[in-house]
Amino acid sequence: MRCGHWRGVPLDLAREAREKSAAPYIDRTVQCQLSAHEEGEHFGLLTDAGAYGTTLWLRWHETNRAQLVVLPDCPVAAPGSDGEGCCLFANHAKQHTWEDNQEEVSCPS
């Protein structure tokens, strides 16, 4: 199950995200895309970072200011020749998005 934490994207970070990507629009609120957790850092997907295999994320901790981070995509895919790729970033904690059979998970766009 996906984390239930949401975070509003501060205007200055939304502007910076638009400048760093080709996306004309950045969501004003993002949900943490990691598996359910209560403590630690949260990561909300913003957009592709422009460079192949990287994505722009909003990273936050409940007690710290949010920040933009560019992270490489997770290279792991589900077993099998047509295995679905993980929609998270490299070296993320816990399970890959395709391992969560509790709910239908698709990569946000």
DSSP file (Angstrom, degrees, kcal/mol; ACC not computed):
  #  RESIDUE AA STRUCTURE BP1 BP2  ACC     N-H-->O    O-->H-N    N-H-->O    O-->H-N    TCO  KAPPA ALPHA  PHI   PSI    X-CA   Y-CA   Z-CA
    1    1 A M              0   0    0      0, 0.0    35,-2.9     0, 0.0     2,-0.1   0.000 360.0 360.0 360.0 140.9    0.0    0.0    0.0
    2    2 A R  B     -A   35   0A   0     33,-0.3    33,-0.2     1,-0.1    31,-0.1  -0.397 360.0 -92.0 -74.9 150.0    1.2    3.5   -0.9
    3    3 A C        -     0   0    0     31,-2.8    -1,-0.1    29,-0.2    33,-0.1  -0.288  27.5-143.4 -58.2 143.5    2.1    6.0    1.8
    4    4 A G        +     0   0    0     33,-0.2     2,-0.3    27,-0.1    -1,-0.1   0.337  60.7 116.5 -95.3   6.6   -0.8    8.3    2.8
    5    5 A H        -     0   0    0     32,-0.2    27,-2.9    27,-0.1     2,-0.3  -0.605  42.0-172.7 -82.4 135.2    1.3   11.5    3.3
    6    6 A W  E     -B   31   0B   0     -2,-0.3     2,-0.3    25,-0.2    25,-0.2  -0.860   3.4-167.1-120.3 156.3    0.6   14.4    1.0
    7    7 A R  E     -B   30   0B   0     23,-2.3    23,-2.5    -2,-0.3     2,-0.2  -0.985  21.4-125.2-146.7 134.5    2.5   17.7    0.7
    8    8 A G  E     -B   29   0B   0     -2,-0.3    21,-0.3    21,-0.2    20,-0.1  -0.554  30.5-122.8 -72.2 141.5    1.7   21.0   -1.0
    9    9 A V        -     0   0    0     19,-3.6     5,-0.1    -2,-0.2    -1,-0.1  -0.790  27.9-123.5 -88.8 115.9    4.4   22.1   -3.4
   10   10 A P     >  -     0   0    0      0, 0.0     4,-2.4     0, 0.0     3,-0.4  -0.257  20.1-118.0 -57.8 146.0    5.6   25.6   -2.4
   11   11 A L  H  > S+     0   0    0      1,-0.2     4,-2.4     2,-0.2     5,-0.2   0.869 113.1  53.1 -55.6 -41.5    5.3   28.2   -5.1
   12   12 A D  H  > S+     0   0    0      1,-0.2     4,-2.0     2,-0.2    -1,-0.2   0.884 111.9  45.4 -64.4 -36.7    9.0   28.8   -5.3
   13   13 A L  H  > S+     0   0    0     -3,-0.4     4,-2.6     2,-0.2    -2,-0.2   0.852 110.3  53.9 -74.5 -34.0    9.7   25.1   -5.8
   14   14 A A  H  X S+     0   0    0     -4,-2.4     4,-2.1     2,-0.2    -2,-0.2   0.917 110.4  47.6 -63.9 -42.2    6.9   24.7   -8.3
   15   15 A R  H  X S+     0   0    0     -4,-2.4     4,-1.9    -5,-0.2    -2,-0.2   0.934 112.9  48.1 -62.3 -46.2    8.5   27.6  -10.4
   16   16 A E  H  X S+     0   0    0     -4,-2.0     4,-1.6     1,-0.2    -2,-0.2   0.890 109.6  53.1 -62.5 -39.7   11.9   26.0  -10.1
   17   17 A A  H  X S+     0   0    0     -4,-2.6     4,-0.7     1,-0.2    -1,-0.2   0.902 107.7  50.8 -62.8 -41.7   10.5   22.6  -11.1
   18   18 A R  H >< S+     0   0    0     -4,-2.1     3,-0.5     1,-0.2    -1,-0.2   0.872 109.9  50.7 -63.9 -36.2    9.0   24.1  -14.3
   19   19 A E  H 3< S+     0   0    0     -4,-1.9    -1,-0.2     1,-0.2    -2,-0.2   0.820 110.2  49.8 -69.4 -30.8   12.3   25.7  -15.1
   20   20 A K  H 3< S+     0   0    0     -4,-1.6     2,-0.3    -5,-0.1    -1,-0.2   0.539 116.3  40.1 -86.4  -7.4   14.1   22.4  -14.7
   21   21 A S  S << S-     0   0    0     -4,-0.7    28,-0.1    -3,-0.5    29,-0.0  -0.828  78.4-119.4-134.9 172.0   11.7   20.4  -16.9
   22   22 A A  S    S+     0   0    0     -2,-0.3    -4,-0.1    26,-0.2    27,-0.1   0.438  75.3 118.6 -89.7  -0.9    9.8   20.7  -20.1
   23   23 A A        -     0   0    0     25,-0.3    -2,-0.2    -6,-0.2    -3,-0.0  -0.502  52.9-158.1 -71.3 127.5    6.5   20.3  -18.2
   24   24 A P  S    S+     0   0    0      0, 0.0     2,-0.4     0, 0.0    -1,-0.2   0.676  78.4  42.2 -76.4 -16.1    4.2   23.3  -18.5
   25   25 A Y        -     0   0    0     -7,-0.0     2,-0.4     2,-0.0    -3,-0.0  -0.994  61.8-167.2-137.2 136.3    2.4   22.3  -15.3
   26   26 A I        -     0   0    0     -2,-0.4    21,-0.1    -3,-0.0    20,-0.1  -0.987  34.9-109.1-120.6 131.9    3.5   21.0  -11.9
   27   27 A D        -     0   0    0     -2,-0.4     3,-0.1    19,-0.3   -18,-0.0  -0.275  17.3-142.5 -56.8 143.8    0.9   19.6   -9.5
   28   28 A R  S    S+     0   0    0      1,-0.2   -19,-3.6   -20,-0.1     2,-0.4   0.672  87.3  33.5 -82.5 -18.8    0.3   21.8   -6.5
   29   29 A T  E    S-B    8   0B   0    -21,-0.3     2,-0.3   -23,-0.0   -21,-0.2  -1.000  71.4-169.4-138.7 136.9    0.0   18.8   -4.1
   30   30 A V  E     -B    7   0B   0    -23,-2.5   -23,-2.3    -2,-0.4     2,-0.4  -0.941  15.1-136.5-128.7 151.1    1.8   15.5   -4.3
   31   31 A Q  E     -B    6   0B   0     -2,-0.3    14,-0.5   -25,-0.2   -25,-0.2  -0.825  34.9-102.8-101.0 142.1    1.4   12.2   -2.5
   32   32 A C  B     -C   44   0C   0    -27,-2.9    12,-0.3    -2,-0.4   -29,-0.2  -0.460  28.3-156.3 -61.3 131.2    4.4   10.2   -1.2
   33   33 A Q        +     0   0    0     10,-3.0    -1,-0.1    -2,-0.2    11,-0.1   0.466  59.2 100.3 -92.9  -3.3    5.0    7.4   -3.7
   34   34 A L  S    S-     0   0    0      9,-0.3   -31,-2.8     1,-0.2     3,-0.1  -0.265  87.8 -81.4 -75.5 168.2    6.9    5.1   -1.3
   35   35 A S  B    S-A    2   0A   0     58,-0.4   -33,-0.3   -33,-0.2    -1,-0.2  -0.283  73.0 -65.5 -62.0 157.4    5.3    2.1    0.5
   36   36 A A  S    S+     0   0    0    -35,-2.9     2,-0.3   -33,-0.1    -1,-0.2  -0.173  73.0 149.4 -51.4 130.5    3.3    3.1    3.6
   37   37 A H        -     0   0    0     -3,-0.1   -33,-0.2     1,-0.1   -32,-0.2  -0.970  37.9-155.4-158.8 154.5    5.5    4.4    6.4
   38   38 A E  S    S+     0   0    0     -2,-0.3     2,-0.2   -35,-0.1    -1,-0.1   0.770  75.5  47.0-103.3 -34.6    5.0    6.9    9.2
   39   39 A E  S    S+     0   0    0     22,-0.1     2,-0.1     2,-0.0    -1,-0.0  -0.689  89.0  28.4-111.9 161.8    8.6    8.1    9.9
   40   40 A G  S    S-     0   0    0     -2,-0.2    22,-0.5    -3,-0.0     2,-0.1  -0.447  95.3 -16.8  93.6-164.9   11.4    9.4    7.7
   41   41 A E        -     0   0    0     -2,-0.1     2,-0.3    20,-0.1    20,-0.2  -0.448  52.4-151.9 -82.8 150.4   11.5   11.1    4.3
   42   42 A H  E     - D   0  60C   0     18,-3.2    18,-2.2    -2,-0.1     2,-0.4  -0.894   4.7-156.1-118.4 150.9    8.7   11.2    1.9
   43   43 A F  E     - D   0  59C   0     -2,-0.3   -10,-3.0    16,-0.2     2,-0.5  -0.971   5.7-170.5-135.1 117.7    9.0   11.6   -1.9
   44   44 A G  E     -CD  32  58C   0     14,-2.8    14,-3.0    -2,-0.4     2,-0.3  -0.922  27.1-121.9-108.1 130.4    6.3   13.0   -4.3
   45   45 A L  E     + D   0  57C   0    -14,-0.5    12,-0.2    -2,-0.5   -14,-0.1  -0.520  34.8 168.3 -72.3 128.2    6.8   12.6   -8.0
   46   46 A L  E     -     0   0C   0     10,-2.5   -19,-0.3     1,-0.3     2,-0.3   0.832  52.3 -56.3-103.3 -58.5    6.8   16.0   -9.9
   47   47 A T  E     - D   0  56C   0      9,-1.4     9,-3.7   -21,-0.1    -1,-0.3  -0.978  63.2 -61.5-172.7 168.9    8.0   15.3  -13.5
   48   48 A D  E     - D   0  55C   0     -2,-0.3   -25,-0.3     7,-0.2     7,-0.3  -0.411  44.1-135.4 -61.1 145.8   10.7   13.9  -15.7
   49   49 A A        -     0   0    0      5,-1.6     6,-0.2     2,-0.3    -1,-0.1   0.500  37.7-110.6 -86.7  -3.2   14.0   15.8  -15.1
   50   50 A G  S    S+     0   0    0      4,-0.4     2,-0.3     1,-0.3   -29,-0.1  -0.180  92.0  95.3 102.1 -41.5   14.8   16.2  -18.7
   51   51 A A  S >  S-     0   0    0      1,-0.1     3,-1.6     2,-0.0    -2,-0.3  -0.673  91.3 -96.1 -84.2 138.7   17.8   13.9  -18.7
   52   52 A Y  T 3  S+     0   0    0     -2,-0.3    -1,-0.1     1,-0.3     3,-0.1  -0.259 107.1  14.4 -54.9 132.1   17.1   10.3  -19.7
   53   53 A G  T 3  S+     0   0    0      1,-0.2    20,-2.9    19,-0.1     2,-0.3   0.669 104.7 104.1  78.8  18.1   16.4    8.0  -16.7
   54   54 A T  E <   - E   0  72C   0     -3,-1.6    -5,-1.6    18,-0.3    -4,-0.4  -0.955  47.2-164.9-130.9 153.6   16.0   10.8  -14.1
   55   55 A T  E     -DE  48  71C   0     16,-2.5    16,-2.5    -2,-0.3     2,-0.5  -0.977  21.4-123.6-136.9 147.5   13.0   12.2  -12.4
   56   56 A L  E     -DE  47  70C   0     -9,-3.7   -10,-2.5    -2,-0.3    -9,-1.4  -0.816  35.7-177.0 -93.9 125.5   12.3   15.3  -10.4
   57   57 A W  E     -DE  45  69C   0     12,-3.1    12,-2.4    -2,-0.5     2,-0.6  -0.866  28.9-131.2-121.5 152.3   10.9   14.6   -6.9
   58   58 A L  E     -DE  44  68C   0    -14,-3.0   -14,-2.8    -2,-0.3     2,-0.4  -0.936  30.1-165.1 -97.9 121.1    9.7   16.7   -4.0
   59   59 A R  E     +DE  43  67C   0      8,-3.1     8,-2.3    -2,-0.6     2,-0.3  -0.909  15.9 160.8-110.1 134.3   11.4   15.4   -0.9
   60   60 A W  E     -D   42   0C   0    -18,-2.2   -18,-3.2    -2,-0.4     2,-0.4  -0.987  28.2-155.9-148.8 159.5   10.2   16.3    2.6
   61   61 A H    >   -     0   0    0      3,-0.5     3,-1.7    -2,-0.3   -20,-0.1  -0.955  39.5-110.8-128.5 147.6   10.3   15.2    6.2
   62   62 A E  T 3  S+     0   0    0    -22,-0.5     4,-0.1    -2,-0.4   -21,-0.1   0.788 117.8  38.4 -52.8 -30.3    7.5   16.3    8.6
   63   63 A T  T 3  S+     0   0    0      2,-0.1     2,-0.3    -3,-0.0    -1,-0.3   0.472 110.0  68.0-102.3  -2.3    9.9   18.6   10.5
   64   64 A N  S <  S-     0   0    0     -3,-1.7    -3,-0.5     1,-0.0     2,-0.1  -0.781  86.5 -95.7-119.2 160.8   11.9   20.0    7.6
   65   65 A R        -     0   0    0     -2,-0.3    -4,-0.1    -5,-0.1    -2,-0.1  -0.427  47.5-107.2 -67.8 144.6   11.3   22.3    4.6
   66   66 A A        -     0   0    0     -6,-0.1     2,-0.3    -2,-0.1    -6,-0.2  -0.378  39.8-171.9 -71.0 153.6   10.6   20.5    1.3
   67   67 A Q  E     -E   59   0C   0     -8,-2.3    -8,-3.1    -2,-0.1     2,-0.3  -0.985  24.6-112.4-145.4 156.4   13.2   20.4   -1.4
   68   68 A L  E     -E   58   0C   0     -2,-0.3     2,-0.4   -10,-0.2   -10,-0.2  -0.702  34.4-179.1 -86.3 138.9   13.5   19.4   -5.1
   69   69 A V  E     -E   57   0C   0    -12,-2.4   -12,-3.1    -2,-0.3     2,-0.6  -0.999  22.1-144.3-138.6 139.8   15.8   16.5   -5.9
   70   70 A V  E     +E   56   0C   0     -2,-0.4   -14,-0.2   -14,-0.2   -22,-0.0  -0.917  29.3 179.2-101.4 121.5   16.7   14.9   -9.2
   71   71 A L  E     -E   55   0C   0    -16,-2.5   -16,-2.5    -2,-0.6   -22,-0.1  -0.932  30.7-109.4-126.2 146.3   17.0   11.1   -8.8
   72   72 A P  E     -E   54   0C   0      0, 0.0    18,-2.8     0, 0.0   -18,-0.3  -0.444  44.8-101.6 -70.1 147.3   17.9    8.3  -11.2
   73   73 A D  B     -F   89   0D   0    -20,-2.9    16,-0.3    16,-0.3    14,-0.1  -0.333  39.3 -98.6 -66.6 148.9   15.0    6.0  -12.0
   74   74 A C        -     0   0    0     14,-2.5    12,-0.2    12,-0.2    -1,-0.1  -0.541  29.8-155.0 -66.4 128.6   14.8    2.6  -10.3
   75   75 A P        +     0   0    0      0, 0.0     2,-0.3     0, 0.0    -1,-0.1   0.469  56.9 109.5 -87.0  -0.4   16.3    0.0  -12.8
   76   76 A V        -     0   0    0      9,-0.0    10,-2.0    10,-0.0     2,-0.3  -0.581  44.9-173.4 -86.1 135.1   14.4   -3.0  -11.4
   77   77 A A  B     -G   85   0E   0     -2,-0.3     8,-0.2     8,-0.2     7,-0.1  -0.870  33.9 -92.1-120.9 157.2   11.6   -4.6  -13.3
   78   78 A A        -     0   0    0      6,-2.6     5,-0.3    -2,-0.3    -1,-0.1  -0.283  57.7 -86.7 -61.6 151.5    9.2   -7.4  -12.4
   79   79 A P  S    S+     0   0    0      0, 0.0     5,-0.2     0, 0.0     3,-0.1  -0.233  90.0  56.9 -59.3 150.7   10.3  -10.9  -13.3
   80   80 A G  S >  S-     0   0    0      1,-0.1     3,-1.4     3,-0.1    -3,-0.0  -0.193  96.2 -79.2 107.9 160.3    9.4  -12.1  -16.7
   81   81 A S  T 3  S+     0   0    0      1,-0.3    -1,-0.1    -2,-0.1    -3,-0.0   0.766 131.0  38.3 -68.2 -25.6   10.0  -10.9  -20.3
   82   82 A D  T 3  S+     0   0    0     -3,-0.1    -1,-0.3     2,-0.0    -2,-0.1  -0.061  85.9 160.1-113.7  32.7    7.3   -8.3  -20.1
   83   83 A G    <   -     0   0    0     -3,-1.4     2,-0.2    -5,-0.3    -3,-0.1  -0.273  42.7-116.5 -61.1 135.0    7.9   -7.3  -16.5
   84   84 A E        -     0   0    0     -5,-0.2    -6,-2.6    -7,-0.1    14,-0.1  -0.480  31.1-120.9 -70.0 137.8    6.6   -3.9  -15.4
   85   85 A G  B     -G   77   0E   0     -8,-0.2     2,-0.3    -2,-0.2    -8,-0.2  -0.431  26.4-103.1 -78.2 155.4    9.2   -1.4  -14.4
   86   86 A C        -     0   0    0    -10,-2.0   -12,-0.2   -12,-0.2    -1,-0.1  -0.589  21.4-149.5 -76.2 139.9    9.3    0.1  -10.9
   87   87 A C        +     0   0    0     -2,-0.3    -1,-0.1   -54,-0.1     2,-0.1   0.290  69.4  82.5 -94.7   8.5    8.0    3.7  -10.9
   88   88 A L  S    S-     0   0    0      1,-0.1   -14,-2.5    19,-0.0     2,-0.2  -0.183  84.7 -85.3 -99.9-165.7   10.3    4.9   -8.1
   89   89 A F  B >   -F   73   0D   0    -16,-0.3     3,-1.2     1,-0.1   -16,-0.3  -0.626  54.0 -77.7-102.4 161.3   13.9    6.0   -7.9
   90   90 A A  T 3  S+     0   0    0    -18,-2.8   -16,-0.1     1,-0.2    -1,-0.1  -0.253 112.9  11.9 -58.6 141.1   17.1    3.9   -7.6
   91   91 A N  T 3  S+     0   0    0      1,-0.2    -1,-0.2    -3,-0.1   -17,-0.0   0.728  86.0 164.1  63.9  26.9   17.9    2.6   -4.1
   92   92 A H    <   -     0   0    0     -3,-1.2    -1,-0.2     1,-0.1     2,-0.1  -0.314  40.2-102.0 -68.6 159.3   14.4    3.4   -2.6
   93   93 A A  S    S-     0   0    0    -58,-0.1   -58,-0.4     2,-0.0    -1,-0.1  -0.434  77.3  -3.7 -80.3 156.8   13.4    1.8    0.6
   94   94 A K  S    S-     0   0    0     -2,-0.1     2,-0.1   -60,-0.1    -2,-0.0  -0.186 106.5  -4.1  63.4-146.7   11.0   -1.2    0.9
   95   95 A Q        -     0   0    0      1,-0.1   -60,-0.2     2,-0.1     2,-0.1  -0.314  65.5-110.0 -86.8 160.6    9.2   -2.7   -2.1
   96   96 A H    >   -     0   0    0      1,-0.1     3,-1.6    -2,-0.1     4,-0.5  -0.431  36.9-107.1 -78.2 159.0    9.0   -1.8   -5.8
   97   97 A T  G >  S+     0   0    0      1,-0.3     3,-0.9     2,-0.2     8,-0.1   0.836 119.2  54.4 -60.4 -33.7    5.7   -0.5   -7.1
   98   98 A W  G 3  S+     0   0    0      1,-0.2    -1,-0.3   -14,-0.1   -14,-0.1   0.597  97.3  66.6 -77.8  -9.0    4.9   -3.7   -9.0
   99   99 A E  G <  S+     0   0    0     -3,-1.6     2,-1.2     1,-0.1    -1,-0.2   0.602  76.9  93.4 -84.0 -12.1    5.3   -5.7   -5.8
  100  100 A D    <   +     0   0    0     -3,-0.9     3,-0.4    -4,-0.5     5,-0.2  -0.695  42.9 166.8 -86.6  98.7    2.2   -4.1   -4.2
  101  101 A N        +     0   0    0     -2,-1.2    -1,-0.2     1,-0.2     3,-0.1   0.352  59.2  85.3 -94.0   6.6   -0.6   -6.5   -5.0
  102  102 A Q  S    S+     0   0    0      1,-0.2     2,-0.3    -3,-0.0    -1,-0.2   0.804 104.1   9.7 -74.3 -30.0   -3.0   -4.8   -2.4
  103  103 A E  S    S-     0   0    0     -3,-0.4     2,-0.6     2,-0.0    -1,-0.2  -0.961  88.9 -92.4-145.6 160.0   -4.0   -2.1   -4.9
  104  104 A E        -     0   0    0     -2,-0.3     2,-0.5    -3,-0.1    -3,-0.1  -0.668  46.4-165.4 -75.9 119.3   -3.6   -1.4   -8.6
  105  105 A V        +     0   0    0     -2,-0.6     2,-0.3    -5,-0.2    -5,-0.0  -0.922  12.7 173.4-113.0 129.9   -0.5    0.8   -8.9
  106  106 A S        -     0   0    0     -2,-0.5    -2,-0.0   -19,-0.0   -19,-0.0  -0.959  41.3 -97.0-129.3 152.8    0.4    2.7  -12.0
  107  107 A C        -     0   0    0     -2,-0.3   -19,-0.0     1,-0.1     2,-0.0  -0.499  41.8-122.1 -68.3 127.4    3.2    5.2  -12.6
  108  108 A P              0   0    0      0, 0.0    -1,-0.1     0, 0.0    -3,-0.0  -0.369 360.0 360.0 -64.9 150.4    1.9    8.7  -12.1
  109  109 A S              0   0    0    -64,-0.0   -61,-0.1   -62,-0.0    -2,-0.0   0.399 360.0 360.0-119.4 360.0    2.4   10.9  -15.1
